[in-house]
Amino acid sequence: MAVVREFTLPDLGEGLTGAEIVRWLVQVGDVVAVDQPVVEVETAKAMVDVPCPYGGVVTARYGEEGAEVPVGAPLITVAVPEGSDDGSGPAVTEGAIDGASGNVLVGYGTAGPAARRRRVRPSPGPLRETPTAPGGPLPETAAAPAVPVRGTETAASAVPMRGTETAAPAVPVRETVTAPAGPLPVISPLVRRLAREHDVDLRQLRGSGPEGLILRADVERAVAGTAPASAPAASAPVVPAPAASAPAPEGERVPLRGVRGAVADKLARSRREIPDATCWVDADATELLAARTAMNAAGGPKVSVLALLARICTAALARFPELNATVDMDAREIVRLPDVHLGFAAQTDRGLVVPVVRDAHTRTIEGLSEEIARLTEAARAGTLAPAQLTGSTFTLNNYGVFGVDGSTPIINHPEAAMLGVGRIAPKPWVHQGELAVRQVVQLSFTFDHRVCDGGTAGGFLRFVADCVEQPMVLLRRL
């Protein structure tokens, strides 16, 4: 005899709510071992192989390649031998404890099964103990993990945002609903994320779905304030009136998902929350290119122009530390970060990604060049882990590789600034009082106007331009 176990898409961490199936690694009827990868998925961050915590025979697969799967949705079912420890197969990987497989995937560990719970008859109270749907009991989901504030790994100084002595406008008070302890009647990670983004307490809502299930519409009504936080205890199901059918617009529809969807969400949030401003300047990069040629001629690892610009950025941030920061509007504070984790924009076949060079301020020019080359290669291969794409405190965007001179970059939320670099091209330039052909580059600097004013931003950009024109200026900062 065998016991059929269902394996669902686990929480992949980093606030991710779903993934796209890229490639199945097993077929129905295959025998799998504990912690054997069964499917390759693509999240908004990276490509991930998902291991199964059960060992046995695959009896079913859910979802075709290219399908979007939310966290908690079933992936496969496995028939495991009856009598094996907790149904996890005949073997347990080394280091596992109490029947757990021990494998960890971005915060997901294949631990042993939870203790069985006695079924409780639903009470007529404001929240059900165990929500059910017409198709059967809904799977219990854990609360969404807290997302750490970027840059809080080390101590950081918090600068209060002055001028808040005026009284805050009155806010309508919602009626408090006492909710019993136990699992929330929410199964959609999207609903949890929407509530978290708008500071909506799900325990104070009474869902309009089957058996009190909280739906996205319930959260949106609570955010808009168009309906009370709690609905009547018992009400007949509301059947929405059929909407007037409108002709679908012509044209191709491309789903916003994966990396493209993550970029869209992040850029929209940046434009929505950050009051940004941009300044720019042209600089003579002839001496910078000559310095790079001399470095590479001396032997050793090759130095890229991007690495030189990265080193200039870390020197500039040491001089203007207020730009290596983020803004906490809930606490009305500017948080100045002590370490520089430098992100750089990289275009790949999967879309625009921003790999992060950790502790860039501690690296030499050669060290920066090697790390940038390693991360760029991994980004193009799609093998970067989510941790290598998050946590940046400042971003360098070299859009000159596309053959353009200038741009007004959108800040990589929640950072406070971004330096953009155009193409380096021969142009007429006044050099030492005479007209000459020089290698000229346009530098643009976009900054969060909440953290500084134009004087600081202009000083930062001018220092960068001076280092580009006279690389010897860097010696004073080494």
C-alpha positions in Angstrom: 0.0 0.0 0.0 1.1 3.6 -0.6 0.1 6.9 0.7 -0.5 9.8 -1.8 1.2 13.0 -0.8 0.5 16.3 -2.5 3.5 18.7 -2.9 2.6 22.4 -3.3 4.8 25.3 -4.6 6.6 26.5 -1.4 7.2 30.0 -0.3 10.3 31.1 -2.3 11.1 34.0 -0.1 11.8 37.7 -1.0 8.1 38.5 -0.9 7.4 36.3 -4.0 3.8 35.2 -4.5 4.2 32.8 -7.4 6.4 31.5 -10.2 6.2 30.3 -13.8 6.9 26.7 -14.7 9.9 26.7 -17.0 10.6 22.9 -17.3 9.4 19.7 -15.7 12.3 17.6 -14.4 10.1 14.5 -13.8 7.3 12.6 -15.6 4.3 10.8 -14.2 5.4 7.4 -13.2 9.0 8.4 -12.4 10.5 7.4 -9.0 11.8 10.4 -7.1 14.0 10.5 -4.0 13.7 12.8 -1.1 14.8 16.4 -2.0 15.2 15.6 -5.7 14.4 18.6 -7.9 11.2 18.0 -9.7 10.5 21.3 -11.6 12.4 24.4 -12.7 10.5 27.6 -12.1 11.2 31.2 -12.9 10.3 33.9 -10.4 10.5 37.6 -10.6 14.1 37.3 -9.2 15.8 34.2 -10.7 15.5 30.6 -12.0 15.0 28.1 -9.2 15.0 24.3 -9.0 12.3 23.2 -6.6 13.0 20.0 -4.6 10.3 17.6 -3.4 10.3 16.6 0.2 8.7 13.1 -0.5 10.3 10.0 -2.0 8.1 7.7 -4.1 6.3 7.5 -7.5 5.0 10.6 -9.2 1.3 10.0 -9.8 0.2 13.4 -11.2 1.6 16.8 -12.3 -0.2 20.1 -12.2 0.4 22.9 -14.7 2.0 23.0 -18.1 5.3 24.6 -18.9 4.8 28.3 -19.2 1.9 28.3 -16.7 1.9 30.8 -13.7 1.5 29.0 -10.4 0.8 30.8 -7.1 2.5 29.9 -3.9 0.5 27.1 -2.2 -0.9 25.6 -5.4 -0.2 21.9 -6.0 2.7 20.9 -8.2 2.8 17.1 -8.0 1.4 14.2 -6.1 3.7 11.4 -4.9 2.7 7.9 -3.8 5.1 7.1 -0.9 5.4 3.6 0.7 3.0 3.2 3.6 4.8 3.1 7.0 7.7 5.3 5.9 8.6 8.0 8.4 5.9 10.7 8.0 5.4 9.6 4.4 8.6 11.2 3.3 10.0 8.2 1.5 12.4 5.4 2.4 15.4 7.7 3.0 16.2 10.9 4.7 19.0 13.2 3.7 22.0 13.6 6.0 21.5 16.2 8.6 17.7 16.0 8.7 16.0 16.1 12.1 12.9 14.2 13.2 12.0 12.9 9.7 12.6 16.3 7.9 14.5 16.2 4.7 16.8 19.0 5.7 16.8 20.7 2.3 16.4 24.4 2.3 15.3 26.6 -0.7 15.4 30.3 0.0 14.0 30.0 3.5 11.9 26.9 2.7 12.7 23.8 4.6 11.2 20.4 4.1 10.3 19.7 7.7 8.2 16.9 8.9 4.4 17.2 8.8 2.5 19.3 11.2 0.6 17.6 14.0 -2.9 16.6 13.2 -5.6 19.0 14.3 -9.0 18.0 15.6 -11.7 19.3 13.2 -13.6 22.1 14.9 -17.2 22.9 14.0 -17.4 26.4 12.6 -18.9 28.9 15.0 -21.2 31.8 14.0 -18.5 34.2 15.2 -17.0 36.9 13.0 -14.2 34.6 11.7 -14.3 30.8 11.0 -11.7 28.5 12.5 -11.2 26.6 9.3 -12.6 28.2 6.1 -14.0 25.7 3.5 -14.9 26.0 -0.1 -17.3 24.1 -2.2 -14.5 21.9 -3.5 -13.4 20.8 0.0 -11.3 22.2 2.8 -9.0 25.0 1.9 -5.2 24.5 2.6 -3.9 26.2 5.6 -1.4 28.9 4.8 1.2 30.5 7.0 1.3 34.2 7.5 3.4 36.0 4.9 7.0 36.4 6.0 8.1 39.9 7.1 10.3 41.6 4.4 13.4 43.1 6.0 14.1 46.7 5.3 17.0 46.9 2.8 20.3 47.8 4.4 19.3 46.9 8.0 21.9 44.1 8.2 24.3 46.6 9.8 23.8 49.6 12.0 22.4 52.7 10.2 21.7 56.2 11.3 18.2 57.5 11.2 17.7 61.2 10.5 14.2 62.5 11.5 12.4 64.4 8.9 11.7 67.8 10.5 8.7 70.0 10.0 6.1 67.5 11.2 4.9 69.5 14.2 1.6 70.3 12.6 -1.3 68.1 13.6 -2.0 65.2 11.4 -5.4 65.1 9.7 -8.1 63.1 11.4 -8.4 59.6 10.2 -11.7 57.7 10.3 -11.6 55.0 12.9 -12.8 51.6 11.9 -14.9 49.5 14.1 -12.7 46.9 15.8 -13.7 43.3 15.4 -12.3 40.8 17.9 -11.0 37.9 15.9 -10.2 34.5 17.5 -6.8 33.1 17.4 -6.0 30.7 14.6 -5.4 30.7 10.8 -6.7 33.6 8.8 -9.4 32.9 6.3 -7.1 33.9 3.4 -5.6 31.6 0.8 -4.3 34.0 -1.8 -0.8 35.4 -1.4 -1.9 38.3 -3.5 -4.5 39.3 -0.9 -1.9 39.0 1.8 0.5 41.2 -0.1 -2.2 43.8 -0.9 -3.2 44.0 2.8 0.5 44.3 3.9 1.2 47.1 1.4 -1.8 49.1 2.7 -1.4 48.3 6.4 -4.8 46.5 6.5 -5.3 44.1 9.5 -6.8 41.0 8.0 -8.1 39.9 11.4 -10.3 43.0 11.4 -12.0 42.0 8.1 -14.9 39.7 7.6 -14.7 38.1 4.2 -17.5 38.0 1.6 -16.3 34.7 0.1 -17.5 31.2 0.9 -17.5 30.5 4.7 -16.0 34.0 5.4 -13.1 33.7 3.0 -11.4 37.1 2.6 -11.2 38.1 -1.1 -9.2 40.8 -2.8 -12.3 42.9 -3.2 -12.7 43.0 0.6 -9.2 44.4 1.1 -9.7 47.0 -1.7 -12.9 48.1 -0.1 -11.2 48.5 3.3 -8.4 50.5 1.7 -10.8 52.8 -0.2 -12.9 53.2 2.9 -16.1 52.6 0.9 -17.3 49.9 3.2 -17.0 49.1 6.9 -14.2 46.8 8.0 -16.6 44.1 8.9 -19.6 42.8 7.0 -22.9 41.5 8.5 -22.4 38.2 10.3 -24.9 36.3 8.0 -25.9 37.5 4.6 -27.1 35.8 1.5 -24.6 35.4 -1.3 -24.5 38.5 -3.5 -24.8 37.7 -7.1 -23.1 40.5 -9.1 -25.1 41.9 -12.0 -23.7 41.0 -15.3 -21.4 43.7 -16.6 -22.1 45.2 -20.0 -19.9 43.4 -22.5 -17.5 45.7 -24.2 -15.6 44.8 -27.3 -12.0 43.7 -26.4 -9.4 46.1 -27.8 -7.5 44.8 -30.8 -3.9 44.0 -30.5 -1.5 41.5 -28.9 -1.7 41.1 -25.1 1.6 40.3 -23.4 1.3 39.2 -19.7 3.2 41.2 -17.2 4.8 38.5 -15.3 8.2 37.1 -14.3 11.1 39.7 -14.6 9.0 42.0 -16.8 6.2 42.1 -14.2 8.6 42.7 -11.4 10.3 45.5 -13.3 6.9 47.1 -14.0 5.8 46.9 -10.3 9.1 48.4 -9.1 9.3 51.2 -11.5 5.7 52.1 -11.0 6.2 52.2 -7.2 9.3 54.4 -7.6 7.4 56.9 -9.7 4.5 56.8 -7.3 6.4 57.2 -4.1 9.7 59.0 -4.8 9.8 62.8 -5.7 12.8 62.5 -8.0 14.8 65.1 -9.8 17.6 64.9 -12.4 20.6 66.9 -13.2 23.3 66.2 -15.8 26.7 67.3 -17.0 29.1 66.6 -19.9 32.6 65.4 -19.0 35.8 64.8 -20.9 36.6 61.1 -20.4 39.8 61.1 -22.4 42.1 60.8 -19.4 39.9 58.1 -17.8 40.2 56.0 -20.9 44.0 56.6 -21.0 44.2 55.5 -17.3 42.3 52.3 -18.1 44.7 51.6 -21.0 47.7 52.1 -18.8 46.2 49.8 -16.1 45.5 47.0 -18.5 49.0 47.4 -20.1 50.6 46.8 -16.7 49.3 43.2 -16.6 47.0 41.5 -14.2 43.2 41.3 -14.4 41.6 43.5 -17.0 39.9 46.6 -15.7 36.5 47.7 -17.3 35.3 51.2 -17.6 32.3 50.3 -15.5 34.6 49.2 -12.7 36.3 52.6 -12.8 33.0 54.4 -12.7 31.9 52.1 -9.8 35.0 53.0 -7.8 34.3 56.7 -8.5 30.8 56.2 -7.2 32.0 54.7 -3.9 34.4 57.6 -3.5 31.7 60.1 -4.1 29.3 58.4 -1.7 32.0 58.6 1.0 32.0 62.3 0.4 28.2 62.6 0.2 26.9 59.9 2.5 23.4 61.3 2.7 22.9 59.9 -0.8 23.5 56.3 0.3 20.2 56.2 2.1 16.5 55.2 2.1 13.4 57.0 3.4 11.1 55.4 6.0 7.9 57.4 5.6 6.1 55.5 8.4 8.7 56.7 10.9 9.3 59.9 8.9 13.0 59.3 9.0 15.9 59.3 6.5 18.0 56.2 7.1 21.6 56.7 6.1 23.3 53.4 5.5 26.9 52.7 6.5 27.8 50.2 3.7 27.6 50.6 0.0 26.0 47.7 -1.8 26.3 48.8 -5.4 23.7 47.7 -8.0 24.4 48.0 -11.7 21.8 47.6 -14.4 22.3 44.6 -16.7 20.3 43.9 -19.8 19.6 40.1 -20.4 17.4 38.0 -22.5 15.0 37.7 -19.5 14.8 41.5 -19.2 16.5 44.2 -17.1 18.0 43.0 -13.8 20.2 44.7 -11.2 22.9 42.5 -9.7 24.4 43.8 -6.5 28.1 44.1 -5.6 28.2 43.6 -1.8 30.4 46.0 0.2 31.6 47.8 -2.9 33.3 50.5 -0.8 35.8 47.9 0.5 36.8 46.6 -3.0 39.7 47.8 -5.2 39.2 48.7 -8.9 40.4 45.2 -9.9 38.1 43.6 -7.3 35.1 45.6 -8.6 36.0 44.6 -12.2 36.1 40.9 -11.4 32.9 40.9 -9.4 31.0 42.9 -12.0 32.1 40.5 -14.7 31.1 37.5 -12.6 27.7 38.8 -11.8 27.0 39.9 -15.4 27.8 36.4 -16.7 25.5 34.8 -14.1 22.7 37.3 -14.9 22.9 36.5 -18.6 22.8 32.8 -17.8 19.9 33.3 -15.5 21.6 31.7 -12.5 21.7 34.6 -10.1 20.1 33.8 -6.7 17.4 36.2 -5.4 19.8 37.4 -2.7 22.2 38.6 -5.5 19.5 40.8 -7.0 18.3 42.6 -3.8 19.7 44.8 -1.1 21.4 47.5 -3.2 21.8 50.9 -1.7 22.9 52.8 -4.8 22.7 52.0 -8.5 25.0 52.7 -11.5 23.2 52.6 -14.9 25.4 52.4 -18.0 22.9 53.0 -20.7 25.7 54.1 -23.0 26.0 50.5 -24.2 22.8 51.1 -26.2 24.5 53.9 -28.1 22.6 56.8 -26.5 24.0 59.9 -24.9 21.6 60.7 -22.1 18.6 59.5 -20.1 16.6 60.4 -17.0 16.8 57.1 -15.0 14.1 56.0 -12.6 15.4 55.4 -9.1 15.7 51.8 -8.0 13.2 51.8 -5.1 13.8 52.2 -2.2 17.2 53.7 -2.9 17.8 57.5 -2.9 19.8 58.0 -6.1 21.1 56.6 -9.3 24.0 57.6 -11.6 23.4 57.3 -15.4 26.3 57.1 -17.9 25.8 57.7 -21.6 28.1 56.6 -24.4 31.7 57.8 -24.6 32.1 59.3 -28.1 34.6 61.7 -29.8 33.2 65.2 -29.8 34.6 68.8 -30.2 35.7 70.1 -26.9 37.6 73.1 -25.6 40.8 71.6 -24.1 43.5 73.9 -22.6 42.0 76.9 -24.4 41.9 75.3 -27.8 39.3 73.4 -29.7 40.1 69.7 -29.9 38.4 66.3 -30.5 38.0 64.6 -27.1 36.2 61.5 -25.7 33.1 63.1 -24.1 30.4 61.4 -21.9 27.2 62.7 -20.5 26.5 61.9 -16.8 23.0 62.1 -15.4 22.1 62.0 -11.7 18.6 61.2 -10.5 18.0 61.7 -6.7 15.2 61.6 -4.1 14.5 65.2 -3.3 13.4 64.1 0.2 17.0 63.2 1.2 18.8 66.2 -0.1 18.5 69.4 -2.1 20.1 70.4 -5.4 23.3 71.6 -3.7 24.2 68.1 -2.5 23.2 66.4 -5.7 25.1 68.9 -7.8 28.2 68.5 -5.5 28.0 64.7 -6.0 27.7 64.9 -9.7 30.5 67.5 -10.0 32.8 65.3 -8.0 32.1 62.3 -10.2 32.7 64.5 -13.4 36.0 65.8 -11.9 37.2 62.2 -11.3 36.2 61.2 -14.9 38.2 64.2 -16.3 41.1 63.8 -13.9 41.4 60.3 -12.5 44.3 61.4 -10.3 41.6 63.1 -8.1 40.8 59.5 -6.9 44.2 59.2 -5.3 43.0 61.6 -2.6 40.2 59.1 -1.7 42.2 55.8 -1.8 
